[in-house]
Amino acid sequence: MKEQQINDAIRDREIRVVSETGEQLGIMPSARALQLAESKNLDLVKIAPLAKPPVCKIMDYGKYRFEQSRREKEQRKNQRIVELKEIRLSVGIDKHDLDTKIGHALRFLEAGHKVKVSIRFRGREMAHANLANKTMANFAEACAEQSSIERQPKLEGRQMLMFLTPKNKQ
């Protein structure tokens, strides 16, 4: 949370003043605006320092800061961190092993994580990129109900990568 200038810290000669109800009070010297705020037992807070002239609002600064911190805390609580989970396959993966890996991927997708599916080619396996494409297609098809393909399978060096993202639940 960035610190705002309040009361005596406001050094501008003239400022635009907004009342606590949001009503425009016009442009006035900062000393007069400060007197006006103090007469109401409130603070003068600079809310738009880059405006010409700067905008200041008469408000209860303690209450404002409390509400601001509460709002930020609420946003942090509702924020969800999406992790990237990786599933590694091989070109000659067997049916049962593939089903196990699909089960893991479905669990990750259900938890709301992205899944990176990779096949690393070793030795002469580079000649069988078509088999890897079929494996990736089968994997994507098995996960199609809970995910969408973010990035199609693509050969990068000695490995093939594909990214799946969870579908939004309605």
Backbone bond lengths (Angstrom), bond angles and torsions (degrees), N, CA, C in turn:
res aa  C-N    CA-C-N  psi(-1)  N-CA   C-N-CA  omega(-1)  CA-C   N-CA-C  phi
1 M - - - 1.459 - - 1.531 108.33 -
2 K 1.338 116.10 125.79 1.451 118.81 -178.11 1.528 110.22 -80.89
3 E 1.311 114.69 145.57 1.468 119.84 -179.06 1.520 110.39 -81.69
4 Q 1.316 115.68 135.58 1.456 120.91 177.40 1.516 109.50 -102.86
5 Q 1.326 114.77 155.93 1.456 119.15 176.19 1.526 107.99 -79.13
6 I 1.337 115.54 134.66 1.461 119.09 178.53 1.523 110.04 -129.93
7 N 1.315 115.24 153.17 1.471 125.30 176.08 1.524 113.88 43.62
8 D 1.339 118.43 -114.21 1.466 122.67 -173.79 1.530 113.08 -70.15
9 A 1.302 119.04 -14.95 1.465 121.44 -179.89 1.527 111.21 -74.27
10 I 1.333 117.68 -16.09 1.461 121.72 179.18 1.529 108.02 -78.37
11 R 1.339 116.86 112.67 1.463 122.20 -173.32 1.532 113.27 -104.91
12 D 1.328 117.40 -0.79 1.469 119.89 -178.40 1.530 111.33 -66.61
13 R 1.324 115.35 146.07 1.467 119.81 -178.99 1.532 110.26 -68.93
14 E 1.342 115.95 -51.91 1.462 120.10 179.93 1.522 109.39 -123.59
15 I 1.327 115.97 142.58 1.460 121.60 179.92 1.527 110.13 -138.22
16 R 1.332 115.46 155.51 1.468 120.85 173.98 1.524 105.84 -90.56
17 V 1.320 117.26 128.88 1.460 121.34 -173.70 1.527 110.40 -110.72
18 V 1.340 114.66 136.26 1.467 122.62 176.25 1.522 106.52 -120.11
19 S 1.340 116.78 133.39 1.469 120.35 -178.27 1.527 110.52 -75.33
20 E 1.340 116.48 173.60 1.469 121.11 -179.17 1.526 112.12 -65.27
21 T 1.343 117.21 -21.02 1.469 120.97 179.24 1.525 111.61 -90.39
22 G 1.349 117.58 -4.41 1.454 121.43 179.45 1.519 112.84 97.13
23 E 1.311 117.09 3.80 1.461 121.79 -178.05 1.536 109.88 -79.97
24 Q 1.352 117.01 136.30 1.462 122.07 178.96 1.525 109.16 -73.41
25 L 1.333 117.21 123.23 1.461 121.04 177.55 1.528 111.59 -100.04
26 G 1.341 116.80 -5.38 1.457 121.46 176.36 1.512 113.77 95.71
27 I 1.355 114.94 -173.25 1.460 122.22 -179.39 1.520 108.52 -93.37
28 M 1.329 116.78 130.52 1.466 121.28 -179.23 1.525 109.71 -150.63
29 P 1.334 117.06 164.51 1.467 119.69 176.10 1.534 110.00 -63.51
30 S 1.327 116.80 148.36 1.465 120.57 -176.21 1.528 111.66 -64.28
31 A 1.348 117.72 -31.71 1.466 120.29 179.54 1.531 110.19 -63.55
32 R 1.330 116.81 -42.59 1.471 120.87 -179.47 1.536 110.30 -67.34
33 A 1.324 116.78 -39.96 1.463 121.00 178.98 1.528 110.49 -64.33
34 L 1.330 116.79 -38.91 1.460 121.26 178.24 1.526 111.00 -65.00
35 Q 1.345 116.72 -41.59 1.475 120.77 176.91 1.527 110.12 -60.89
36 L 1.333 115.78 -42.43 1.472 121.48 -179.94 1.541 110.35 -61.27
37 A 1.318 116.38 -42.95 1.468 121.20 179.74 1.525 110.68 -66.31
38 E 1.346 116.45 -43.80 1.460 120.13 -179.05 1.523 111.89 -66.70
39 S 1.332 117.48 -32.19 1.463 120.21 178.52 1.536 111.04 -65.32
40 K 1.330 116.48 -25.24 1.473 121.16 178.58 1.530 111.92 -98.18
41 N 1.348 117.50 7.03 1.466 123.65 -176.65 1.526 112.49 56.61
42 L 1.333 115.46 40.76 1.465 121.76 178.73 1.527 108.80 -126.73
43 D 1.338 116.05 177.21 1.459 122.05 -179.32 1.526 110.21 -106.74
44 L 1.326 115.58 154.79 1.455 122.63 173.88 1.531 106.14 -102.75
45 V 1.338 116.81 117.84 1.464 121.66 -174.08 1.523 109.63 -121.18
46 K 1.348 115.92 129.34 1.469 120.45 177.85 1.517 107.80 -80.28
47 I 1.347 115.90 114.56 1.467 119.55 -176.36 1.527 112.91 -103.79
48 A 1.337 118.09 -21.86 1.470 121.29 177.48 1.520 108.93 -134.76
49 P 1.347 117.47 82.12 1.463 120.36 -174.68 1.528 114.48 -68.91
50 L 1.334 118.60 -22.22 1.457 121.05 -176.14 1.528 113.19 -88.86
51 A 1.337 117.56 -9.22 1.464 120.46 179.83 1.526 109.54 -70.91
52 K 1.334 115.73 158.55 1.466 120.75 177.09 1.516 108.42 -115.74
53 P 1.289 121.88 111.75 1.451 129.28 -13.73 1.530 110.95 -71.46
54 P 1.352 117.95 162.18 1.467 120.70 -179.55 1.531 111.95 -58.46
55 V 1.337 115.80 145.16 1.465 120.93 -178.82 1.524 109.14 -97.71
56 C 1.338 115.40 129.29 1.458 121.62 177.28 1.518 108.97 -123.57
57 K 1.322 115.97 146.39 1.459 120.27 -179.01 1.518 109.47 -122.87
58 I 1.325 114.65 141.75 1.458 120.70 175.81 1.528 106.31 -88.03
59 M 1.363 115.82 120.25 1.472 119.99 -177.16 1.523 110.05 -159.23
60 D 1.337 115.09 170.27 1.463 121.30 173.27 1.528 105.95 -86.62
61 Y 1.340 116.52 103.62 1.460 121.61 -172.56 1.532 112.47 -64.38
62 G 1.317 118.05 -38.29 1.467 121.46 179.02 1.517 111.41 -61.14
63 K 1.318 116.26 -44.53 1.465 121.38 178.75 1.539 110.25 -65.73
64 Y 1.329 116.17 -40.09 1.461 121.89 179.70 1.531 110.72 -61.74
65 R 1.349 116.68 -46.37 1.468 121.04 -179.82 1.528 111.15 -64.59
66 F 1.340 116.58 -38.96 1.462 121.00 178.55 1.532 110.10 -61.71
67 E 1.339 117.08 -47.03 1.466 120.81 -179.64 1.527 111.36 -64.86
68 Q 1.334 115.70 -38.17 1.462 121.26 179.05 1.536 110.28 -62.62
69 S 1.333 116.80 -45.84 1.470 119.93 -179.09 1.525 110.40 -67.60
70 R 1.326 117.06 -34.86 1.463 120.38 177.84 1.529 110.50 -65.80
71 R 1.339 116.09 -40.69 1.460 121.17 179.08 1.533 110.38 -64.53
72 E 1.331 117.19 -43.18 1.465 121.22 179.13 1.525 111.36 -64.43
73 K 1.328 116.59 -40.22 1.462 121.53 178.68 1.529 110.10 -62.67
74 E 1.323 116.35 -41.29 1.465 122.12 178.88 1.528 110.12 -63.72
75 Q 1.335 117.53 -41.52 1.463 121.32 179.14 1.520 110.97 -64.77
76 R 1.340 116.80 -41.05 1.460 119.98 178.16 1.522 111.20 -63.73
77 K 1.339 115.83 -37.32 1.461 120.42 -178.96 1.529 110.62 -66.93
78 N 1.345 116.69 -38.61 1.460 120.58 -177.33 1.521 113.55 -83.25
79 Q 1.324 117.17 -8.18 1.452 121.71 -178.76 1.523 109.50 -74.82
80 R 1.344 116.10 134.44 1.452 119.50 178.45 1.520 109.20 -116.94
81 I 1.298 116.91 127.89 1.452 121.82 -179.64 1.523 108.37 -88.54
82 V 1.339 116.38 122.56 1.457 121.19 179.61 1.523 107.50 -93.08
83 E 1.316 114.55 120.23 1.461 120.05 178.95 1.516 109.50 -95.96
84 L 1.310 115.26 155.42 1.453 121.19 176.24 1.526 107.60 -104.50
85 K 1.323 115.92 116.17 1.466 121.35 178.87 1.521 108.13 -103.67
86 E 1.324 116.21 144.15 1.461 119.17 -178.27 1.523 110.75 -113.65
87 I 1.325 114.99 136.50 1.460 122.69 173.94 1.520 106.24 -117.23
88 R 1.332 117.13 123.14 1.459 120.81 179.56 1.525 109.93 -103.69
89 L 1.312 114.25 129.38 1.463 121.23 177.67 1.528 108.19 -116.59
90 S 1.344 115.13 171.17 1.465 119.21 173.06 1.521 107.49 -125.89
91 V 1.320 116.27 163.70 1.470 120.66 -177.12 1.526 110.84 -60.34
92 G 1.322 117.01 -44.73 1.466 120.47 -176.26 1.517 113.06 -98.30
93 I 1.332 117.91 39.21 1.471 121.03 -177.59 1.526 110.05 -68.16
94 D 1.301 116.29 139.39 1.460 121.96 -178.57 1.531 110.53 -81.28
95 K 1.322 117.72 160.64 1.472 123.31 -175.74 1.530 112.08 -56.83
96 H 1.323 117.50 -48.29 1.467 120.37 -176.87 1.532 111.18 -66.37
97 D 1.339 116.50 -40.30 1.463 120.03 177.78 1.527 110.63 -62.85
98 L 1.339 115.84 -40.40 1.466 120.81 178.38 1.530 109.99 -63.03
99 D 1.342 116.97 -42.23 1.470 120.82 178.75 1.524 110.98 -61.76
100 T 1.323 116.73 -39.35 1.468 120.91 178.13 1.526 110.48 -62.72
101 K 1.336 116.35 -45.88 1.467 121.34 179.55 1.529 110.70 -64.15
102 I 1.315 117.28 -37.65 1.475 121.64 177.40 1.522 109.31 -63.66
103 G 1.324 116.90 -40.62 1.471 121.18 177.46 1.520 111.55 -59.83
104 H 1.335 115.89 -43.32 1.471 120.08 177.53 1.526 110.42 -62.17
105 A 1.324 116.06 -45.94 1.462 120.81 -178.30 1.531 110.71 -61.72
106 L 1.337 116.59 -41.65 1.471 120.04 179.74 1.531 111.00 -63.28
107 R 1.339 116.40 -37.74 1.473 120.12 176.99 1.522 110.84 -64.00
108 F 1.343 116.47 -43.62 1.472 120.44 178.64 1.527 110.66 -62.50
109 L 1.329 116.73 -44.11 1.467 121.04 -179.18 1.522 111.08 -64.35
110 E 1.327 116.13 -39.26 1.463 120.96 178.26 1.530 111.17 -62.20
111 A 1.332 115.65 -35.15 1.467 120.59 179.04 1.533 111.21 -77.16
112 G 1.339 117.47 -5.35 1.457 121.06 176.67 1.518 114.37 92.52
113 H 1.338 118.26 15.87 1.455 121.32 -179.49 1.529 110.67 -94.82
114 K 1.329 115.98 153.68 1.458 120.84 171.79 1.524 106.90 -80.40
115 V 1.331 115.75 152.91 1.459 120.07 -179.44 1.533 109.21 -124.91
116 K 1.329 114.65 128.14 1.470 121.67 175.93 1.522 105.95 -103.33
117 V 1.332 116.71 118.62 1.461 121.57 179.88 1.527 106.88 -103.81
118 S 1.320 116.43 125.75 1.464 119.04 -178.30 1.521 111.16 -131.05
119 I 1.328 114.30 145.31 1.468 121.33 172.99 1.518 105.64 -123.54
120 R 1.325 117.00 119.35 1.467 121.51 178.49 1.532 108.49 -96.60
121 F 1.334 115.26 128.22 1.465 120.99 179.59 1.517 109.48 -90.60
122 R 1.358 115.88 132.00 1.460 119.69 178.97 1.523 108.21 -121.65
123 G 1.301 115.32 135.24 1.464 119.83 176.39 1.507 112.88 62.28
124 R 1.338 115.79 -125.66 1.468 121.05 -175.40 1.528 112.85 -83.12
125 E 1.311 117.87 2.19 1.463 120.41 -179.30 1.529 112.57 -63.06
126 M 1.353 117.36 -19.13 1.466 121.05 179.88 1.528 111.65 -57.91
127 A 1.328 116.37 -26.04 1.460 121.10 -179.70 1.526 111.59 -73.01
128 H 1.321 117.45 -12.53 1.465 121.17 -175.88 1.536 112.16 -112.12
129 A 1.312 116.50 44.51 1.463 120.51 179.37 1.529 111.23 -64.29
130 N 1.350 116.72 -28.64 1.467 120.07 178.46 1.528 111.43 -64.33
131 L 1.344 118.01 -35.77 1.467 121.50 177.34 1.534 110.27 -66.80
132 A 1.340 115.26 -39.04 1.464 119.69 178.29 1.527 110.06 -64.89
133 N 1.334 117.27 -39.22 1.465 121.02 177.45 1.530 110.89 -60.51
134 K 1.342 116.82 -41.91 1.470 121.05 178.77 1.532 110.56 -64.13
135 T 1.332 115.80 -42.64 1.469 120.58 179.27 1.528 110.57 -61.35
136 M 1.331 115.71 -45.21 1.475 120.37 178.68 1.524 110.74 -62.31
137 A 1.336 116.71 -42.34 1.464 120.83 179.93 1.529 110.73 -62.44
138 N 1.352 116.54 -42.66 1.470 120.65 177.75 1.522 110.98 -62.67
139 F 1.327 115.36 -41.98 1.465 120.97 -179.68 1.540 110.07 -62.53
140 A 1.332 116.26 -47.89 1.468 121.20 -179.24 1.525 111.14 -63.30
141 E 1.338 116.16 -39.06 1.465 120.73 179.79 1.532 110.99 -65.36
142 A 1.334 116.65 -39.51 1.465 121.14 -179.87 1.531 111.16 -67.83
143 C 1.326 116.85 -29.07 1.471 120.95 -179.14 1.528 112.21 -97.29
144 A 1.326 118.06 2.13 1.471 122.60 -171.52 1.525 113.58 -59.35
145 E 1.342 117.58 -30.49 1.463 120.39 -177.96 1.533 111.82 -67.36
146 Q 1.330 117.01 -34.72 1.469 120.81 -176.50 1.518 113.58 -106.73
147 S 1.350 118.02 -5.89 1.463 118.41 -175.55 1.513 111.90 -141.74
148 S 1.317 113.96 165.07 1.457 120.69 170.77 1.525 106.84 -126.56
149 I 1.323 115.60 152.54 1.464 119.75 -177.75 1.521 108.51 -80.92
150 E 1.328 115.96 118.71 1.464 120.96 177.71 1.522 109.73 -80.61
151 R 1.343 115.61 -41.43 1.457 120.73 178.34 1.519 108.83 -136.83
152 Q 1.327 116.07 124.46 1.462 121.90 -179.12 1.534 110.17 -61.25
153 P 1.345 118.21 156.08 1.468 120.67 178.14 1.532 110.70 -57.22
154 K 1.319 115.37 130.34 1.456 120.13 -177.40 1.525 108.68 -140.86
155 L 1.327 115.57 136.66 1.450 121.40 179.66 1.528 109.47 -81.99
156 E 1.328 116.32 121.54 1.461 121.94 178.52 1.523 107.86 -127.55
157 G 1.313 116.04 103.90 1.461 119.64 -177.99 1.511 111.06 65.44
158 R 1.327 116.84 -122.04 1.455 121.11 -179.41 1.528 112.82 -100.76
159 Q 1.328 117.05 18.65 1.465 118.10 176.01 1.519 111.23 -142.03
160 M 1.320 115.28 155.54 1.461 122.37 177.85 1.526 106.68 -111.44
161 L 1.339 116.04 132.48 1.466 120.92 -177.28 1.523 111.56 -121.92
162 M 1.333 114.82 147.13 1.463 121.91 174.24 1.535 106.69 -145.98
163 F 1.337 116.46 140.60 1.470 120.40 179.66 1.523 109.80 -116.16
164 L 1.333 115.95 133.21 1.476 122.54 177.19 1.527 108.86 -116.19
165 T 1.325 115.86 140.26 1.469 120.29 175.45 1.527 108.72 -119.91
166 P 1.329 116.95 147.18 1.468 119.09 179.50 1.526 110.96 -68.12
167 K 1.325 115.28 144.40 1.473 119.83 175.12 1.518 108.66 -76.71
168 N 1.326 116.32 147.27 1.471 120.10 178.91 1.521 109.56 -70.36
169 K 1.323 115.12 135.87 1.472 120.31 179.71 1.525 109.08 -90.24
170 Q 1.343 115.62 126.35 1.471 120.04 177.16 1.494 110.47 -105.41
